[in-house]
Each structure stands twice: as structure tokens, then as C-alpha cells.
Amino acid sequence: MSKHICKNNAALASIAKQLLPQILEHKMICLSAPMGAGKTTFIKQIGIALGVPENEIHSPTYSIVNEYRGQEHTIFHFDFYRLKNLEEAYDLALEDYFSRDALCFLEWPEIASSLLPLPYLKITIATQGETRIFTTEIINFLDVEKIS
């Protein structure tokens, strides 16, 4: 487990670069944070670090999934906020995305937790005023309940 403190948006690019080795190692990344904590902003910084043009990265709230292409990596960015139940997650054919050699970022992953391949990297973003605290942990078969 690691913790990183981000005092402002200018420092977010640095945090993203620090976490990039863990992200590339695990490829499946679940983000847990309250609304407005910066999940999409963080994913945008990761995408930029991987060569995705900044103007191509945006929230998939209505599309559920966006695909970005970096210099060497494909990124799938999911936002499950609008899903009502597990059946809707099944309808997305998530296993097709998860089986590809791509990075998968999931916002609001709780509804699909039983479909996630293990292990994965969980990044929790806590907020204290303008400060964000990023905590990472690897979730494996022994502690899958930790997603929520």
C-alpha cells in the first residue's frame, strides 16, 4: 500500500507519473472516490503521460466506456455511475474489454466487482479541502470485499 498527497491540480501530473509503474504492472485499475474528487482528472493525467492527446480524454458518464490510444497503450475508461444493476454490467460484455492487452480504468466499480479479474489495483482518492490523498492497494482473491 502506498499513499501520495496532492495539494493542487498542478501536482496531479507528478502523482500520475509516480503511480504509472504500478498501473502498467496491473492494467486493471479501480478508482474509489466521492463525486468530484478527481477520478477523471487523474485518468486524464495518466493518459497524457502515455501519449494520449489531452483533448481526447473526457468522462464516459453517458457513453459508459471511452477508448483512448496512447503511443504504446490502449486505454479503456469506464464510468459505471449510471449502471443500475449487475445485469447492465453483463450487457456491456466487459470480459471482451478485460481480456485485451489494454489498461482498464473503472470509475464506480462496485456494481461490477464480481466481474473483475483479479488481482487489480485499487486507487482510493480521499479529499480534505483542496488536498487529495491517493492510496493504492492490490486487491487479490483473498480480499475482494475491499472494493467498497
C-alpha positions as CSV (number, residue, x, y, z in Angstrom):
1,M,0.0,0.0,0.0
2,S,1.2,3.5,-0.8
3,K,0.0,7.0,-0.2
4,H,0.5,10.1,-2.2
5,I,-0.6,13.6,-1.3
6,C,-1.7,16.0,-4.0
7,K,-2.1,19.6,-2.8
8,N,-3.3,21.0,-6.1
9,N,-4.1,20.2,-9.7
10,A,-0.6,21.2,-10.8
11,A,0.9,18.4,-8.6
12,L,-1.5,15.8,-10.1
13,A,0.7,15.1,-13.2
14,S,3.5,14.3,-10.8
15,I,1.4,11.9,-8.8
16,A,0.2,10.2,-12.0
17,K,3.8,9.7,-13.1
18,Q,4.7,8.2,-9.7
19,L,1.8,5.7,-9.9
20,L,2.4,4.8,-13.6
21,P,4.7,1.8,-12.9
22,Q,2.0,0.2,-10.6
23,I,-0.7,1.0,-13.2
24,L,1.3,-0.6,-16.1
25,E,2.0,-3.6,-14.0
26,H,-1.6,-4.3,-13.0
27,K,-3.5,-3.0,-16.1
28,M,-6.9,-3.2,-14.2
29,I,-7.3,-0.1,-12.1
30,C,-10.4,0.6,-10.0
31,L,-10.9,4.1,-8.7
32,S,-12.8,4.7,-5.5
33,A,-13.7,8.3,-4.6
34,P,-16.6,10.5,-3.9
35,M,-18.2,12.5,-6.7
36,G,-16.0,15.4,-7.8
37,A,-12.8,14.0,-6.2
38,G,-10.9,13.9,-9.5
39,K,-11.1,10.4,-10.8
40,T,-11.4,11.5,-14.5
41,T,-8.9,14.3,-14.0
42,F,-6.4,11.7,-12.7
43,I,-7.1,9.3,-15.6
44,K,-6.6,12.3,-17.9
45,Q,-3.1,12.8,-16.4
46,I,-2.3,9.1,-16.9
47,G,-3.4,9.3,-20.5
48,I,-1.3,12.3,-21.2
49,A,1.7,10.6,-19.6
50,L,1.1,7.7,-22.1
51,G,0.8,9.9,-25.1
52,V,-3.0,10.4,-25.4
53,P,-3.8,13.9,-26.6
54,E,-5.4,15.8,-23.7
55,N,-8.4,16.9,-25.7
56,E,-9.4,13.3,-26.4
57,I,-9.8,12.3,-22.7
58,H,-13.1,13.0,-21.1
59,S,-15.6,11.5,-18.7
60,P,-17.5,8.5,-20.1
61,T,-20.5,9.1,-17.9
62,Y,-23.0,8.9,-20.7
63,S,-21.2,6.6,-23.1
64,I,-20.1,4.2,-20.2
65,V,-16.8,3.5,-21.8
66,N,-14.3,5.5,-23.8
67,E,-11.3,4.2,-25.7
68,Y,-8.0,6.1,-25.9
69,R,-4.9,5.3,-27.8
70,G,-1.5,6.3,-26.5
71,Q,1.9,5.8,-28.1
72,E,2.2,2.2,-26.8
73,H,-1.0,1.5,-24.9
74,T,-4.7,1.3,-25.4
75,I,-6.8,2.6,-22.6
76,F,-10.4,1.7,-21.7
77,H,-12.0,4.2,-19.4
78,F,-15.3,3.0,-17.8
79,D,-17.7,5.0,-15.7
80,F,-20.3,2.7,-14.1
81,Y,-22.1,5.5,-12.2
82,R,-25.2,5.2,-14.2
83,L,-25.5,1.4,-14.2
84,K,-28.5,0.3,-12.1
85,N,-27.6,-3.4,-11.6
86,L,-25.1,-6.2,-12.4
87,E,-27.2,-7.2,-15.4
88,E,-26.4,-3.9,-17.1
89,A,-22.7,-4.6,-16.5
90,Y,-23.1,-8.0,-18.1
91,D,-24.7,-6.4,-21.1
92,L,-21.5,-4.4,-21.7
93,A,-19.5,-7.6,-22.4
94,L,-16.8,-6.4,-20.0
95,E,-14.9,-9.7,-20.4
96,D,-14.2,-8.7,-24.0
97,Y,-12.5,-5.4,-22.8
98,F,-10.8,-7.1,-19.8
99,S,-9.2,-9.8,-22.0
100,R,-7.5,-7.4,-24.3
101,D,-3.9,-6.2,-23.7
102,A,-5.1,-2.8,-22.6
103,L,-5.2,-0.6,-19.5
104,C,-8.7,-0.6,-17.9
105,F,-9.7,2.3,-15.6
106,L,-13.0,1.8,-13.8
107,E,-14.8,4.6,-12.0
108,W,-17.6,3.5,-9.6
109,P,-16.6,-0.2,-10.0
110,E,-18.6,-1.5,-7.1
111,I,-21.6,-2.6,-9.2
112,A,-19.3,-4.8,-11.4
113,S,-17.0,-6.1,-8.6
114,S,-17.9,-9.7,-9.2
115,L,-16.9,-9.5,-12.8
116,L,-13.4,-8.0,-12.3
117,P,-10.4,-10.2,-13.0
118,L,-8.0,-10.5,-10.1
119,P,-5.7,-9.1,-9.0
120,Y,-6.3,-5.5,-9.7
121,L,-5.0,-2.1,-8.4
122,K,-7.4,-0.1,-6.3
123,I,-6.7,3.6,-6.1
124,T,-8.7,5.4,-3.4
125,I,-8.9,9.2,-3.6
126,A,-9.8,10.9,-0.3
127,T,-10.3,14.7,-0.2
128,Q,-9.5,17.2,2.6
129,G,-10.4,20.6,1.2
130,E,-8.3,21.1,-1.9
131,T,-5.9,18.3,-0.9
132,R,-6.3,14.8,-2.4
133,I,-4.8,11.7,-0.8
134,F,-4.2,8.8,-3.2
135,T,-3.9,5.4,-1.6
136,T,-3.1,2.3,-3.6
137,E,-3.6,-1.3,-2.8
138,I,-3.6,-4.6,-4.7
139,I,-6.8,-6.5,-4.4
140,N,-6.5,-10.3,-4.9
141,F,-8.8,-13.3,-4.4
142,L,-8.4,-13.1,-0.6
143,D,-9.7,-9.6,-0.1
144,V,-12.1,-8.9,-2.9
145,E,-14.5,-7.3,-0.4
146,K,-12.2,-4.3,-0.1
147,I,-13.5,-2.8,-3.3
148,S,-16.3,-0.9,-1.5
